[in-house]
Amino acid sequence: MNKAEQATFIDVYINSVKSFLIEKIQKLPDNWDGFELRHWIAQKFDEENLLSKRNSKWQPSKQKRRKECENDIIINNL
């Protein structure tokens, strides 16, 4: 992927999570403020990550890519 494609992917992915979260606003407790909202948003992203990890158990090649990606994140201080 080139930089423009990467930016587009990020934009589409984050907008899809944003749409999901906004759909759930009516169900949120009224007393939630930034603390609870940040926790809930982080949890949704973590759940997505866990789902892809579960799916990768059936695809060993993705485990290798995940480890390489995690290494790139550390090396490049991302």
N, CA, C and O atoms as a CHARMM CRD file, in Angstrom:
* protein
*
  312
    1    1 MET  N      0.84200  -1.18800   0.00000 PROA 1      0.00000
    2    1 MET  CA     0.00000   0.00000   0.00000 PROA 1      0.00000
    3    1 MET  C      0.88200   1.24500   0.00000 PROA 1      0.00000
    4    1 MET  O      1.87800   1.31800   0.72000 PROA 1      0.00000
    5    2 ASN  N      0.50900   2.19300  -0.79700 PROA 2      0.00000
    6    2 ASN  CA     1.22400   3.46500  -0.73500 PROA 2      0.00000
    7    2 ASN  C      0.62400   4.31700   0.38700 PROA 2      0.00000
    8    2 ASN  O     -0.35400   3.91700   1.01800 PROA 2      0.00000
    9    3 LYS  N      1.20900   5.48500   0.63200 PROA 3      0.00000
   10    3 LYS  CA     0.78000   6.33500   1.75700 PROA 3      0.00000
   11    3 LYS  C     -0.67600   6.77300   1.62100 PROA 3      0.00000
   12    3 LYS  O     -1.40200   6.81700   2.61400 PROA 3      0.00000
   13    4 ALA  N     -1.10700   7.09500   0.41500 PROA 4      0.00000
   14    4 ALA  CA    -2.50300   7.51600   0.21100 PROA 4      0.00000
   15    4 ALA  C     -3.46200   6.36600   0.51300 PROA 4      0.00000
   16    4 ALA  O     -4.50500   6.57000   1.13400 PROA 4      0.00000
   17    5 GLU  N     -3.10800   5.16400   0.07500 PROA 5      0.00000
   18    5 GLU  CA    -3.95000   3.99600   0.35600 PROA 5      0.00000
   19    5 GLU  C     -3.98300   3.69400   1.85400 PROA 5      0.00000
   20    5 GLU  O     -5.02600   3.31400   2.38700 PROA 5      0.00000
   21    6 GLN  N     -2.85200   3.86000   2.53000 PROA 6      0.00000
   22    6 GLN  CA    -2.80800   3.65000   3.97400 PROA 6      0.00000
   23    6 GLN  C     -3.71300   4.66100   4.68100 PROA 6      0.00000
   24    6 GLN  O     -4.46300   4.29800   5.58700 PROA 6      0.00000
   25    7 ALA  N     -3.64400   5.91400   4.27100 PROA 7      0.00000
   26    7 ALA  CA    -4.47900   6.95500   4.86800 PROA 7      0.00000
   27    7 ALA  C     -5.96000   6.65900   4.63700 PROA 7      0.00000
   28    7 ALA  O     -6.77700   6.84100   5.54000 PROA 7      0.00000
   29    8 THR  N     -6.30400   6.20700   3.44400 PROA 8      0.00000
   30    8 THR  CA    -7.68600   5.86600   3.13700 PROA 8      0.00000
   31    8 THR  C     -8.15800   4.70000   3.98600 PROA 8      0.00000
   32    8 THR  O     -9.26900   4.72900   4.51400 PROA 8      0.00000
   33    9 PHE  N     -7.32700   3.67000   4.12400 PROA 9      0.00000
   34    9 PHE  CA    -7.68600   2.51100   4.94400 PROA 9      0.00000
   35    9 PHE  C     -7.97100   2.94800   6.38300 PROA 9      0.00000
   36    9 PHE  O     -8.98400   2.56400   6.96700 PROA 9      0.00000
   37   10 ILE  N     -7.06300   3.75700   6.94800 PROA 10     0.00000
   38   10 ILE  CA    -7.23300   4.22900   8.32600 PROA 10     0.00000
   39   10 ILE  C     -8.53300   5.01800   8.46100 PROA 10     0.00000
   40   10 ILE  O     -9.28900   4.82300   9.41200 PROA 10     0.00000
   41   11 ASP  N     -8.78500   5.90200   7.51000 PROA 11     0.00000
   42   11 ASP  CA    -9.98700   6.72600   7.53600 PROA 11     0.00000
   43   11 ASP  C    -11.25000   5.86200   7.49800 PROA 11     0.00000
   44   11 ASP  O    -12.17000   6.07600   8.28700 PROA 11     0.00000
   45   12 VAL  N    -11.29700   4.90200   6.59700 PROA 12     0.00000
   46   12 VAL  CA   -12.46800   4.03200   6.46200 PROA 12     0.00000
   47   12 VAL  C    -12.65200   3.18000   7.71100 PROA 12     0.00000
   48   12 VAL  O    -13.77100   3.03100   8.20400 PROA 12     0.00000
   49   13 TYR  N    -11.55400   2.61700   8.22800 PROA 13     0.00000
   50   13 TYR  CA   -11.63000   1.74900   9.41200 PROA 13     0.00000
   51   13 TYR  C    -12.11700   2.53300  10.63000 PROA 13     0.00000
   52   13 TYR  O    -13.01800   2.08700  11.34000 PROA 13     0.00000
   53   14 ILE  N    -11.52500   3.68900  10.86600 PROA 14     0.00000
   54   14 ILE  CA   -11.91200   4.48700  12.03900 PROA 14     0.00000
   55   14 ILE  C    -13.34100   4.98700  11.89000 PROA 14     0.00000
   56   14 ILE  O    -14.08100   5.02700  12.87400 PROA 14     0.00000
   57   15 ASN  N    -13.74200   5.36600  10.69200 PROA 15     0.00000
   58   15 ASN  CA   -15.12400   5.80800  10.49100 PROA 15     0.00000
   59   15 ASN  C    -16.12400   4.69000  10.72800 PROA 15     0.00000
   60   15 ASN  O    -17.22800   4.94600  11.20900 PROA 15     0.00000
   61   16 SER  N    -15.75900   3.44500  10.39900 PROA 16     0.00000
   62   16 SER  CA   -16.68100   2.33400  10.64600 PROA 16     0.00000
   63   16 SER  C    -16.84000   2.08600  12.14800 PROA 16     0.00000
   64   16 SER  O    -17.94000   1.80100  12.61900 PROA 16     0.00000
   65   17 VAL  N    -15.73700   2.19400  12.89700 PROA 17     0.00000
   66   17 VAL  CA   -15.82300   2.05000  14.35400 PROA 17     0.00000
   67   17 VAL  C    -16.61900   3.22400  14.92800 PROA 17     0.00000
   68   17 VAL  O    -17.45600   3.04000  15.81200 PROA 17     0.00000
   69   18 LYS  N    -16.35500   4.42500  14.42100 PROA 18     0.00000
   70   18 LYS  CA   -17.07800   5.61800  14.88100 PROA 18     0.00000
   71   18 LYS  C    -18.58300   5.44700  14.65500 PROA 18     0.00000
   72   18 LYS  O    -19.37600   5.75000  15.54600 PROA 18     0.00000
   73   19 SER  N    -18.97900   4.96900  13.48600 PROA 19     0.00000
   74   19 SER  CA   -20.40500   4.76400  13.19200 PROA 19     0.00000
   75   19 SER  C    -21.03000   3.77400  14.17000 PROA 19     0.00000
   76   19 SER  O    -22.13800   3.99100  14.66100 PROA 19     0.00000
   77   20 PHE  N    -20.31400   2.69000  14.44800 PROA 20     0.00000
   78   20 PHE  CA   -20.81200   1.69100  15.39400 PROA 20     0.00000
   79   20 PHE  C    -21.02300   2.31700  16.77000 PROA 20     0.00000
   80   20 PHE  O    -22.06400   2.11500  17.39500 PROA 20     0.00000
   81   21 LEU  N    -20.03000   3.08100  17.24300 PROA 21     0.00000
   82   21 LEU  CA   -20.11200   3.68800  18.57100 PROA 21     0.00000
   83   21 LEU  C    -21.25000   4.69800  18.65400 PROA 21     0.00000
   84   21 LEU  O    -21.97800   4.72800  19.64500 PROA 21     0.00000
   85   22 ILE  N    -21.40700   5.51300  17.63800 PROA 22     0.00000
   86   22 ILE  CA   -22.46300   6.52600  17.63800 PROA 22     0.00000
   87   22 ILE  C    -23.84300   5.87000  17.63700 PROA 22     0.00000
   88   22 ILE  O    -24.77700   6.39800  18.24000 PROA 22     0.00000
   89   23 GLU  N    -23.98200   4.72200  16.96400 PROA 23     0.00000
   90   23 GLU  CA   -25.25800   4.00200  16.97400 PROA 23     0.00000
   91   23 GLU  C    -25.65400   3.57200  18.38600 PROA 23     0.00000
   92   23 GLU  O    -26.83900   3.43100  18.68900 PROA 23     0.00000
   93   24 LYS  N    -24.66400   3.36500  19.24200 PROA 24     0.00000
   94   24 LYS  CA   -24.91100   2.87300  20.60200 PROA 24     0.00000
   95   24 LYS  C    -25.11200   3.98900  21.62500 PROA 24     0.00000
   96   24 LYS  O    -25.37300   3.69500  22.79200 PROA 24     0.00000
   97   25 ILE  N    -24.99900   5.25100  21.23200 PROA 25     0.00000
   98   25 ILE  CA   -25.06100   6.36500  22.18100 PROA 25     0.00000
   99   25 ILE  C    -26.33900   6.34100  23.02300 PROA 25     0.00000
  100   25 ILE  O    -26.29200   6.64100  24.21600 PROA 25     0.00000
  101   26 GLN  N    -27.45800   5.99600  22.43200 PROA 26     0.00000
  102   26 GLN  CA   -28.72000   6.00200  23.17700 PROA 26     0.00000
  103   26 GLN  C    -28.71900   5.01000  24.33800 PROA 26     0.00000
  104   26 GLN  O    -29.49100   5.16500  25.28400 PROA 26     0.00000
  105   27 LYS  N    -27.86800   4.00400  24.27400 PROA 27     0.00000
  106   27 LYS  CA   -27.81300   2.98600  25.32400 PROA 27     0.00000
  107   27 LYS  C    -26.82200   3.33300  26.44200 PROA 27     0.00000
  108   27 LYS  O    -26.79900   2.65900  27.47200 PROA 27     0.00000
  109   28 LEU  N    -26.00700   4.37500  26.25100 PROA 28     0.00000
  110   28 LEU  CA   -24.99000   4.72700  27.23900 PROA 28     0.00000
  111   28 LEU  C    -25.62200   5.39000  28.45600 PROA 28     0.00000
  112   28 LEU  O    -26.57400   6.16000  28.32700 PROA 28     0.00000
  113   29 PRO  N    -25.09200   5.08900  29.63400 PROA 29     0.00000
  114   29 PRO  CA   -25.58000   5.77200  30.84300 PROA 29     0.00000
  115   29 PRO  C    -25.30500   7.27800  30.76300 PROA 29     0.00000
  116   29 PRO  O    -24.26900   7.70400  30.25400 PROA 29     0.00000
  117   30 ASP  N    -26.24100   8.06600  31.27100 PROA 30     0.00000
  118   30 ASP  CA   -26.10700   9.52500  31.22500 PROA 30     0.00000
  119   30 ASP  C    -24.93000  10.03900  32.04600 PROA 30     0.00000
  120   30 ASP  O    -24.39800  11.11000  31.75600 PROA 30     0.00000
  121   31 ASN  N    -24.52100   9.29700  33.05500 PROA 31     0.00000
  122   31 ASN  CA   -23.44500   9.78000  33.92800 PROA 31     0.00000
  123   31 ASN  C    -22.04900   9.49600  33.37400 PROA 31     0.00000
  124   31 ASN  O    -21.05700   9.86800  33.99900 PROA 31     0.00000
  125   32 TRP  N    -21.95300   8.84300  32.21100 PROA 32     0.00000
  126   32 TRP  CA   -20.63800   8.59400  31.62500 PROA 32     0.00000
  127   32 TRP  C    -20.03800   9.89800  31.13200 PROA 32     0.00000
  128   32 TRP  O    -20.70500  10.69900  30.47800 PROA 32     0.00000
  129   33 ASP  N    -18.75000  10.10100  31.46000 PROA 33     0.00000
  130   33 ASP  CA   -18.02200  11.24200  30.90400 PROA 33     0.00000
  131   33 ASP  C    -16.81900  10.71200  30.14100 PROA 33     0.00000
  132   33 ASP  O    -16.82000   9.55800  29.71300 PROA 33     0.00000
  133   34 GLY  N    -15.80200  11.53000  29.96500 PROA 34     0.00000
  134   34 GLY  CA   -14.64800  11.14500  29.16300 PROA 34     0.00000
  135   34 GLY  C    -13.95500   9.88300  29.63700 PROA 34     0.00000
  136   34 GLY  O    -13.46000   9.10700  28.81900 PROA 34     0.00000
  137   35 PHE  N    -13.90800   9.65900  30.95600 PROA 35     0.00000
  138   35 PHE  CA   -13.24200   8.46400  31.48500 PROA 35     0.00000
  139   35 PHE  C    -13.89100   7.19300  30.96300 PROA 35     0.00000
  140   35 PHE  O    -13.22200   6.33700  30.38400 PROA 35     0.00000
  141   36 GLU  N    -15.20200   7.07400  31.17000 PROA 36     0.00000
  142   36 GLU  CA   -15.91900   5.87000  30.72900 PROA 36     0.00000
  143   36 GLU  C    -15.93600   5.74400  29.20500 PROA 36     0.00000
  144   36 GLU  O    -15.80000   4.64800  28.66000 PROA 36     0.00000
  145   37 LEU  N    -16.10300   6.87200  28.53200 PROA 37     0.00000
  146   37 LEU  CA   -16.13600   6.82600  27.07000 PROA 37     0.00000
  147   37 LEU  C    -14.80400   6.35800  26.48700 PROA 37     0.00000
  148   37 LEU  O    -14.78200   5.54200  25.56600 PROA 37     0.00000
  149   38 ARG  N    -13.67900   6.87900  27.02900 PROA 38     0.00000
  150   38 ARG  CA   -12.36200   6.42800  26.54900 PROA 38     0.00000
  151   38 ARG  C    -12.17400   4.93700  26.79800 PROA 38     0.00000
  152   38 ARG  O    -11.66500   4.21600  25.93900 PROA 38     0.00000
  153   39 HSD  N    -12.58400   4.48300  27.97000 PROA 39     0.00000
  154   39 HSD  CA   -12.45500   3.06000  28.30300 PROA 39     0.00000
  155   39 HSD  C    -13.27600   2.21000  27.33200 PROA 39     0.00000
  156   39 HSD  O    -12.79000   1.20000  26.82300 PROA 39     0.00000
  157   40 TRP  N    -14.50200   2.61400  27.08000 PROA 40     0.00000
  158   40 TRP  CA   -15.39700   1.87100  26.19600 PROA 40     0.00000
  159   40 TRP  C    -14.85900   1.84400  24.76200 PROA 40     0.00000
  160   40 TRP  O    -14.88200   0.80200  24.10700 PROA 40     0.00000
  161   41 ILE  N    -14.37700   2.98500  24.27900 PROA 41     0.00000
  162   41 ILE  CA   -13.82200   3.05200  22.92600 PROA 41     0.00000
  163   41 ILE  C    -12.59400   2.15600  22.81400 PROA 41     0.00000
  164   41 ILE  O    -12.46000   1.40600  21.84700 PROA 41     0.00000
  165   42 ALA  N    -11.69600   2.23100  23.79800 PROA 42     0.00000
  166   42 ALA  CA   -10.49600   1.37500  23.78300 PROA 42     0.00000
  167   42 ALA  C    -10.88900  -0.09100  23.80700 PROA 42     0.00000
  168   42 ALA  O    -10.27900  -0.91100  23.12100 PROA 42     0.00000
  169   43 GLN  N    -11.89800  -0.42100  24.58900 PROA 43     0.00000
  170   43 GLN  CA   -12.36000  -1.80700  24.67200 PROA 43     0.00000
  171   43 GLN  C    -12.86700  -2.28800  23.31300 PROA 43     0.00000
  172   43 GLN  O    -12.60900  -3.43000  22.93300 PROA 43     0.00000
  173   44 LYS  N    -13.57200  -1.45000  22.58700 PROA 44     0.00000
  174   44 LYS  CA   -14.08800  -1.84100  21.26300 PROA 44     0.00000
  175   44 LYS  C    -12.93500  -2.11100  20.29900 PROA 44     0.00000
  176   44 LYS  O    -12.97900  -3.07500  19.53400 PROA 44     0.00000
  177   45 PHE  N    -11.89900  -1.26200  20.33000 PROA 45     0.00000
  178   45 PHE  CA   -10.73900  -1.51700  19.48000 PROA 45     0.00000
  179   45 PHE  C    -10.01800  -2.78800  19.92200 PROA 45     0.00000
  180   45 PHE  O     -9.56400  -3.55700  19.07500 PROA 45     0.00000
  181   46 ASP  N     -9.90400  -3.02700  21.23400 PROA 46     0.00000
  182   46 ASP  CA    -9.28600  -4.25300  21.74100 PROA 46     0.00000
  183   46 ASP  C    -10.07300  -5.48600  21.31600 PROA 46     0.00000
  184   46 ASP  O     -9.48500  -6.50700  20.96100 PROA 46     0.00000
  185   47 GLU  N    -11.41500  -5.39400  21.35000 PROA 47     0.00000
  186   47 GLU  CA   -12.23900  -6.52200  20.92100 PROA 47     0.00000
  187   47 GLU  C    -11.98400  -6.84600  19.46100 PROA 47     0.00000
  188   47 GLU  O    -11.91200  -8.01800  19.09000 PROA 47     0.00000
  189   48 GLU  N    -11.84500  -5.82600  18.63100 PROA 48     0.00000
  190   48 GLU  CA   -11.55200  -6.04000  17.20900 PROA 48     0.00000
  191   48 GLU  C    -10.21900  -6.74500  17.05900 PROA 48     0.00000
  192   48 GLU  O    -10.08600  -7.66100  16.24700 PROA 48     0.00000
  193   49 ASN  N     -9.23000  -6.32700  17.83600 PROA 49     0.00000
  194   49 ASN  CA    -7.91500  -6.93600  17.79600 PROA 49     0.00000
  195   49 ASN  C     -7.99300  -8.38700  18.26200 PROA 49     0.00000
  196   49 ASN  O     -7.37200  -9.26400  17.66200 PROA 49     0.00000
  197   50 LEU  N     -8.75100  -8.64500  19.32800 PROA 50     0.00000
  198   50 LEU  CA    -8.89200 -10.01400  19.82000 PROA 50     0.00000
  199   50 LEU  C     -9.58400 -10.89500  18.79300 PROA 50     0.00000
  200   50 LEU  O     -9.21300 -12.05600  18.62000 PROA 50     0.00000
  201   51 LEU  N    -10.58500 -10.35400  18.11200 PROA 51     0.00000
  202   51 LEU  CA   -11.28000 -11.13900  17.09200 PROA 51     0.00000
  203   51 LEU  C    -10.31800 -11.53500  15.98600 PROA 51     0.00000
  204   51 LEU  O    -10.35300 -12.67500  15.52300 PROA 51     0.00000
  205   52 SER  N     -9.45700 -10.61600  15.55000 PROA 52     0.00000
  206   52 SER  CA    -8.52900 -10.99300  14.48700 PROA 52     0.00000
  207   52 SER  C     -7.49200 -11.97500  15.00100 PROA 52     0.00000
  208   52 SER  O     -7.01200 -12.81200  14.23700 PROA 52     0.00000
  209   53 LYS  N     -7.13200 -11.89500  16.28300 PROA 53     0.00000
  210   53 LYS  CA    -6.19200 -12.88200  16.83400 PROA 53     0.00000
  211   53 LYS  C     -6.84400 -14.25900  16.87100 PROA 53     0.00000
  212   53 LYS  O     -6.20200 -15.26300  16.56100 PROA 53     0.00000
  213   54 ARG  N     -8.13100 -14.30700  17.25400 PROA 54     0.00000
  214   54 ARG  CA    -8.82600 -15.59900  17.26100 PROA 54     0.00000
  215   54 ARG  C     -8.87600 -16.18600  15.86100 PROA 54     0.00000
  216   54 ARG  O     -8.62900 -17.37800  15.67800 PROA 54     0.00000
  217   55 ASN  N     -9.19100 -15.37000  14.88300 PROA 55     0.00000
  218   55 ASN  CA    -9.27300 -15.84700  13.50800 PROA 55     0.00000
  219   55 ASN  C     -7.92100 -16.32500  13.00800 PROA 55     0.00000
  220   55 ASN  O     -7.84800 -17.22100  12.16600 PROA 55     0.00000
  221   56 SER  N     -6.83900 -15.72500  13.52800 PROA 56     0.00000
  222   56 SER  CA    -5.51500 -16.08900  13.02500 PROA 56     0.00000
  223   56 SER  C     -5.08400 -17.47000  13.49600 PROA 56     0.00000
  224   56 SER  O     -4.15300 -18.04600  12.93400 PROA 56     0.00000
  225   57 LYS  N     -5.74700 -18.01700  14.52500 PROA 57     0.00000
  226   57 LYS  CA    -5.40000 -19.37300  14.96000 PROA 57     0.00000
  227   57 LYS  C     -5.60400 -20.36300  13.82100 PROA 57     0.00000
  228   57 LYS  O     -4.94800 -21.40300  13.76100 PROA 57     0.00000
  229   58 TRP  N     -6.50700 -20.03200  12.93300 PROA 58     0.00000
  230   58 TRP  CA    -6.76900 -20.90600  11.79500 PROA 58     0.00000
  231   58 TRP  C     -5.87400 -20.55700  10.61900 PROA 58     0.00000
  232   58 TRP  O     -5.86800 -21.26300   9.61000 PROA 58     0.00000
  233   59 GLN  N     -5.11500 -19.46900  10.74300 PROA 59     0.00000
  234   59 GLN  CA    -4.25600 -19.02800   9.65400 PROA 59     0.00000
  235   59 GLN  C     -2.87000 -18.69700  10.21500 PROA 59     0.00000
  236   59 GLN  O     -2.59300 -17.53900  10.52800 PROA 59     0.00000
  237   60 PRO  N     -2.00000 -19.69800  10.34400 PROA 60     0.00000
  238   60 PRO  CA    -0.67900 -19.46500  10.94700 PROA 60     0.00000
  239   60 PRO  C      0.12800 -18.36100  10.28000 PROA 60     0.00000
  240   60 PRO  O      0.93800 -17.71400  10.94600 PROA 60     0.00000
  241   61 SER  N     -0.06600 -18.12600   8.99400 PROA 61     0.00000
  242   61 SER  CA     0.70200 -17.07900   8.32200 PROA 61     0.00000
  243   61 SER  C      0.40300 -15.69900   8.91000 PROA 61     0.00000
  244   61 SER  O      1.27200 -14.82800   8.89900 PROA 61     0.00000
  245   62 LYS  N     -0.78400 -15.49300   9.41000 PROA 62     0.00000
  246   62 LYS  CA    -1.12300 -14.19800  10.00300 PROA 62     0.00000
  247   62 LYS  C     -0.42500 -13.99900  11.33500 PROA 62     0.00000
  248   62 LYS  O     -0.14300 -12.86200  11.71400 PROA 62     0.00000
  249   63 GLN  N     -0.14000 -15.07200  12.05400 PROA 63     0.00000
  250   63 GLN  CA     0.58700 -14.94200  13.31400 PROA 63     0.00000
  251   63 GLN  C      1.98300 -14.37900  13.04700 PROA 63     0.00000
  252   63 GLN  O      2.46700 -13.52400  13.78900 PROA 63     0.00000
  253   64 LYS  N      2.62000 -14.85800  11.99200 PROA 64     0.00000
  254   64 LYS  CA     3.94600 -14.35800  11.62900 PROA 64     0.00000
  255   64 LYS  C      3.86600 -12.88200  11.26100 PROA 64     0.00000
  256   64 LYS  O      4.71300 -12.09300  11.68000 PROA 64     0.00000
  257   65 ARG  N      2.86400 -12.50300  10.48700 PROA 65     0.00000
  258   65 ARG  CA     2.70000 -11.10000  10.09600 PROA 65     0.00000
  259   65 ARG  C      2.44200 -10.22600  11.31400 PROA 65     0.00000
  260   65 ARG  O      2.95200  -9.10800  11.39400 PROA 65     0.00000
  261   66 ARG  N      1.64800 -10.72800  12.27200 PROA 66     0.00000
  262   66 ARG  CA     1.35200  -9.95700  13.47200 PROA 66     0.00000
  263   66 ARG  C      2.63600  -9.69600  14.25900 PROA 66     0.00000
  264   66 ARG  O      2.87400  -8.58000  14.72000 PROA 66     0.00000
  265   67 LYS  N      3.46400 -10.74000  14.40800 PROA 67     0.00000
  266   67 LYS  CA     4.71800 -10.57400  15.14100 PROA 67     0.00000
  267   67 LYS  C      5.63000  -9.58200  14.42800 PROA 67     0.00000
  268   67 LYS  O      6.26800  -8.75100  15.07400 PROA 67     0.00000
  269   68 GLU  N      5.69600  -9.66500  13.10500 PROA 68     0.00000
  270   68 GLU  CA     6.50800  -8.72600  12.33700 PROA 68     0.00000
  271   68 GLU  C      5.98000  -7.30000  12.49000 PROA 68     0.00000
  272   68 GLU  O      6.75600  -6.35100  12.60200 PROA 68     0.00000
  273   69 CYS  N      4.66900  -7.16100  12.49300 PROA 69     0.00000
  274   69 CYS  CA     4.04900  -5.85000  12.66000 PROA 69     0.00000
  275   69 CYS  C      4.36200  -5.28900  14.04400 PROA 69     0.00000
  276   69 CYS  O      4.72500  -4.12000  14.17100 PROA 69     0.00000
  277   70 GLU  N      4.22400  -6.11400  15.08100 PROA 70     0.00000
  278   70 GLU  CA     4.52200  -5.67500  16.44000 PROA 70     0.00000
  279   70 GLU  C      5.98700  -5.25900  16.56500 PROA 70     0.00000
  280   70 GLU  O      6.30800  -4.29900  17.26500 PROA 70     0.00000
  281   71 ASN  N      6.86300  -5.98200  15.88900 PROA 71     0.00000
  282   71 ASN  CA     8.27600  -5.62400  15.88000 PROA 71     0.00000
  283   71 ASN  C      8.50100  -4.27100  15.18900 PROA 71     0.00000
  284   71 ASN  O      9.25900  -3.43700  15.68400 PROA 71     0.00000
  285   72 ASP  N      7.84100  -4.06100  14.04700 PROA 72     0.00000
  286   72 ASP  CA     7.94800  -2.77000  13.34600 PROA 72     0.00000
  287   72 ASP  C      7.46600  -1.61900  14.23800 PROA 72     0.00000
  288   72 ASP  O      8.06600  -0.54400  14.25100 PROA 72     0.00000
  289   73 ILE  N      6.38200  -1.85400  14.97900 PROA 73     0.00000
  290   73 ILE  CA     5.85200  -0.81800  15.87400 PROA 73     0.00000
  291   73 ILE  C      6.88400  -0.43300  16.92600 PROA 73     0.00000
  292   73 ILE  O      7.07300   0.74500  17.22800 PROA 73     0.00000
  293   74 ILE  N      7.54800  -1.44600  17.48000 PROA 74     0.00000
  294   74 ILE  CA     8.56800  -1.18200  18.50600 PROA 74     0.00000
  295   74 ILE  C      9.76900  -0.46600  17.89300 PROA 74     0.00000
  296   74 ILE  O     10.22600   0.54800  18.42100 PROA 74     0.00000
  297   75 ILE  N     10.27700  -0.98700  16.78800 PROA 75     0.00000
  298   75 ILE  CA    11.48600  -0.44700  16.16000 PROA 75     0.00000
  299   75 ILE  C     11.27100   0.99800  15.69700 PROA 75     0.00000
  300   75 ILE  O     12.15900   1.83700  15.85200 PROA 75     0.00000
  301   76 ASN  N     10.10400   1.28800  15.13400 PROA 76     0.00000
  302   76 ASN  CA     9.83300   2.61100  14.58900 PROA 76     0.00000
  303   76 ASN  C      9.15500   3.55500  15.59200 PROA 76     0.00000
  304   76 ASN  O      8.75100   4.66400  15.24200 PROA 76     0.00000
  305   77 ASN  N      9.03900   3.09200  16.85100 PROA 77     0.00000
  306   77 ASN  CA     8.44700   3.90700  17.91700 PROA 77     0.00000
  307   77 ASN  C      7.08000   4.43700  17.51300 PROA 77     0.00000
  308   77 ASN  O      6.80200   5.62600  17.67500 PROA 77     0.00000
  309   78 LEU  N      6.22000   3.56000  16.98500 PROA 78     0.00000
  310   78 LEU  CA     4.87300   3.95700  16.54100 PROA 78     0.00000
  311   78 LEU  C      3.86500   3.83200  17.65800 PROA 78     0.00000
  312   78 LEU  O      2.68500   4.12400  17.46100 PROA 78     0.00000
